Amino acid sequence: MLTAKDGAAGDRQERLYWADKTSGLTGSVRQAPMSSQRRRDAGIGVGLILLFLLSTTAACAERDAAGSTPSTGLHTALVGELASIAPPLVSRQTWNANEALPGMKGHTPGSIIIHHTSVLQNKQLSISSKMRNLQAFSQRPDWVASRRKPAWGDVPYHFYIDLLGSIAEGRDVHLVGDTNTKYDPTGHIQVVLEGDFEKEQPTPEQLASLPRLLVWLSLSWNIPIERVSVHKDHAQTDCPGRNLIAVLPDLLRSTSEQREHAISSVCGQRAAVTFSRLYCSR
């Protein structure tokens, strides 16, 4: 939850190393030459290892294609195939974003979290102005309520929906968002709606844009609608506000229906290979 009153949001490989350590014999001791049988056995062993590695690689690729969190390459392919259902976005270039600061961590999204800004909706400012103000606050040390926040690398959210339903690009979705509350934002796409929904209602335009954004994101990253949650599910906060929480069950049911309709529509238009493999052969 990001509060403009205090300035901003309150809302956080294993590497496997293959080591082949060999020790040579020194001095006057000489290694006996390998016999023909041993060479044949060694050749068979190497062949079996290569076969195992190839089959493991293929299995991993298959799991990546069918899994719930596609790789960056698979995600890129899906975004291209989903252009027909993508919502219009106010790009970072359009709202004149500054460069992101260094030091942010990469991740692979596997879920979506919904927030509110916890600030009353402002009809006077354009979405570009709101995004620039949010970024300026985010990239400097400051206070959120009684907590001191560090300078974040960029706006803490990946997408921002203003009161008119316009959707702005925030932080690169491949980078972990930031939070001023106690949870790990790794793996979550952060979506925020403008407004204080403890005191006011989300606008009809916001309630129309949110499902469209969720459908596109869920299909782009192969995220089931069941993995859409709210900030309050992860940290001690009222975010995204009781008035938005009250309408979310119906909104998510509608989102799930729209997602199935989008799948049927894309599959009916001879979907490209990546999308078809994930969604059309179910």
Order of alpha helices (4+ residues) and beta strands (2+ residues): alpha-alpha-beta-beta-alpha-beta-beta-beta-beta-beta-alpha-beta-alpha
